Amino acid sequence: ARTSKTAIYRRWPRKATIVMEAFLAAAEPLITPPENLPLRETVIAQMTALAKFFQTTPSGRTITDLIAEAQTDAMLADAIREKWLLPRRKVASAYFQAAREAGELRDDINTSALIDALYGPLYFRLLLGHDVIDKSFIERIVDMAMMGIASDQEKSS
């Protein structure tokens, strides 16, 4: 792009911040859950799209490198939290709150813990690579969580 190294590093002081910006741009479409699907199918579709992005795209595969680098780079760790993690948690929390208001979730569900319960296993497998992240795995995680979060009304349906 005929840009000097100095100009690039003025905007992005470290290589990891450039990679983080590219990752965020590629991942942006994954923020919003699909619409007009029941709760279970929405969560499965969103998690499957996220897993596919992580596993099959060059930008997605960099998340493991970014998380690893963030362990020794406080600025990158802050950037991952502020630009990747917190915005997604905010969207998920609003989605689950709406599901609660629609009677699909119990009133006493802690949405922060629910997000951790659903997405934690995905990141665990992504980071450690000890087993596959496929739709079957995602469905099992969602179904286990749904057994504990569904409202009595939804359980009887």
C-alpha positions as CSV (number, residue, x, y, z in Angstrom):
1,A,0.0,0.0,0.0
2,R,3.1,2.2,-0.2
3,T,3.0,3.0,3.5
4,S,6.1,3.3,5.5
5,K,6.9,1.1,8.5
6,T,7.0,4.2,10.6
7,A,3.4,5.2,9.6
8,I,2.2,1.7,10.3
9,Y,3.7,1.6,13.8
10,R,2.4,5.0,14.6
11,R,-1.2,3.6,14.2
12,W,-0.3,0.1,15.5
13,P,2.6,0.1,17.9
14,R,3.2,-3.6,17.9
15,K,2.7,-6.5,15.4
16,A,0.1,-8.1,17.7
17,T,-2.1,-5.0,17.5
18,I,-2.1,-5.1,13.7
19,V,-3.1,-8.8,13.9
20,M,-5.8,-8.0,16.4
21,E,-7.3,-5.3,14.1
22,A,-7.3,-7.7,11.2
23,F,-8.9,-10.4,13.3
24,L,-11.6,-8.1,14.6
25,A,-12.5,-6.9,11.0
26,A,-12.8,-10.5,9.8
27,A,-14.8,-11.6,12.9
28,E,-17.2,-8.7,13.0
29,P,-20.1,-10.5,11.2
30,L,-20.1,-13.1,14.1
31,I,-21.2,-10.6,16.7
32,T,-25.0,-10.8,16.2
33,P,-26.8,-14.1,16.6
34,P,-29.0,-15.3,13.8
35,E,-32.6,-14.0,14.0
36,N,-36.0,-15.8,13.9
37,L,-34.7,-19.1,15.3
38,P,-35.7,-20.8,18.5
39,L,-33.2,-20.3,21.4
40,R,-31.4,-23.6,21.0
41,E,-31.0,-23.3,17.2
42,T,-29.8,-19.7,17.5
43,V,-27.1,-20.6,20.0
44,I,-26.0,-23.6,17.9
45,A,-25.9,-21.6,14.7
46,Q,-23.9,-18.8,16.3
47,M,-21.4,-21.1,18.0
48,T,-21.0,-23.2,14.9
49,A,-20.3,-20.1,12.8
50,L,-17.7,-19.0,15.4
51,A,-16.0,-22.4,15.5
52,K,-15.9,-22.5,11.7
53,F,-14.4,-19.1,11.6
54,F,-11.8,-20.0,14.2
55,Q,-10.8,-23.3,12.5
56,T,-11.0,-22.6,8.8
57,T,-9.9,-19.0,8.2
58,P,-6.4,-17.5,8.5
59,S,-7.8,-14.7,10.7
60,G,-9.7,-17.0,12.9
61,R,-6.8,-19.3,13.5
62,T,-4.8,-16.3,14.8
63,I,-7.0,-16.1,18.0
64,T,-4.9,-18.8,19.7
65,D,-1.7,-16.8,18.9
66,L,-3.3,-13.6,20.2
67,I,-4.5,-15.2,23.4
68,A,-1.0,-16.8,23.9
69,E,0.7,-13.5,23.3
70,A,-1.8,-11.7,25.6
71,Q,-0.4,-13.8,28.5
72,T,2.7,-11.7,28.5
73,D,1.4,-8.5,26.9
74,A,-1.0,-6.6,29.1
75,M,-1.9,-4.1,26.4
76,L,-2.9,-6.9,24.0
77,A,-4.8,-8.7,26.8
78,D,-6.7,-5.5,27.4
79,A,-7.4,-5.1,23.7
80,I,-8.7,-8.7,23.5
81,R,-11.0,-8.1,26.4
82,E,-12.2,-4.6,25.4
83,K,-12.5,-5.2,21.6
84,W,-13.3,-8.9,21.3
85,L,-14.6,-10.5,24.5
86,L,-16.7,-7.7,26.2
87,P,-18.6,-6.7,23.0
88,R,-19.6,-10.3,22.3
89,R,-20.6,-10.9,25.9
90,K,-22.7,-7.8,25.8
91,V,-24.6,-9.0,22.7
92,A,-25.0,-12.5,24.1
93,S,-26.2,-11.1,27.5
94,A,-28.8,-9.0,25.7
95,Y,-29.9,-12.0,23.6
96,F,-30.3,-14.2,26.7
97,Q,-32.1,-11.4,28.6
98,A,-34.6,-11.2,25.7
99,A,-35.0,-15.0,25.8
100,R,-35.6,-14.7,29.6
101,E,-38.3,-12.0,29.0
102,A,-39.9,-14.2,26.3
103,G,-40.1,-17.1,28.8
104,E,-37.5,-19.3,27.2
105,L,-35.1,-19.1,30.2
106,R,-35.6,-19.3,33.9
107,D,-35.7,-15.9,35.7
108,D,-32.8,-16.8,38.0
109,I,-30.3,-17.6,35.3
110,N,-27.0,-15.6,35.6
111,T,-26.3,-14.7,32.0
112,S,-22.6,-14.2,32.6
113,A,-22.2,-17.7,33.9
114,L,-24.4,-19.0,31.0
115,I,-22.0,-17.4,28.5
116,D,-19.0,-19.0,30.2
117,A,-20.7,-22.4,30.3
118,L,-21.5,-22.3,26.6
119,Y,-18.4,-20.7,25.1
120,G,-15.8,-21.8,27.6
121,P,-15.7,-25.4,26.2
122,L,-15.3,-24.0,22.7
123,Y,-12.3,-21.9,23.7
124,F,-10.9,-24.7,25.8
125,R,-10.8,-27.0,22.8
126,L,-9.6,-24.3,20.5
127,L,-6.6,-23.4,22.7
128,L,-5.6,-26.9,23.7
129,G,-6.5,-28.7,20.5
130,H,-7.2,-32.0,22.3
131,D,-10.4,-32.8,20.5
132,V,-12.5,-31.5,17.6
133,I,-14.9,-28.6,17.7
134,D,-17.8,-29.8,15.4
135,K,-21.5,-29.3,15.3
136,S,-22.0,-32.5,17.4
137,F,-19.8,-31.2,20.2
138,I,-21.6,-27.8,20.1
139,E,-25.0,-29.4,20.2
140,R,-24.0,-31.5,23.2
141,I,-22.7,-28.4,25.1
142,V,-25.9,-26.4,24.2
143,D,-28.2,-29.3,25.2
144,M,-26.4,-29.8,28.5
145,A,-26.7,-26.1,29.2
146,M,-30.4,-26.0,28.1
147,M,-31.3,-28.7,30.5
148,G,-30.4,-26.4,33.3
149,I,-31.6,-23.0,31.9
150,A,-34.9,-23.7,30.3
151,S,-38.0,-22.3,32.0
152,D,-40.5,-24.7,33.3
153,Q,-42.8,-23.6,30.5
154,E,-40.1,-24.6,27.9
155,K,-39.4,-27.9,29.6
156,S,-43.0,-28.9,29.3
157,S,-43.3,-27.9,25.6
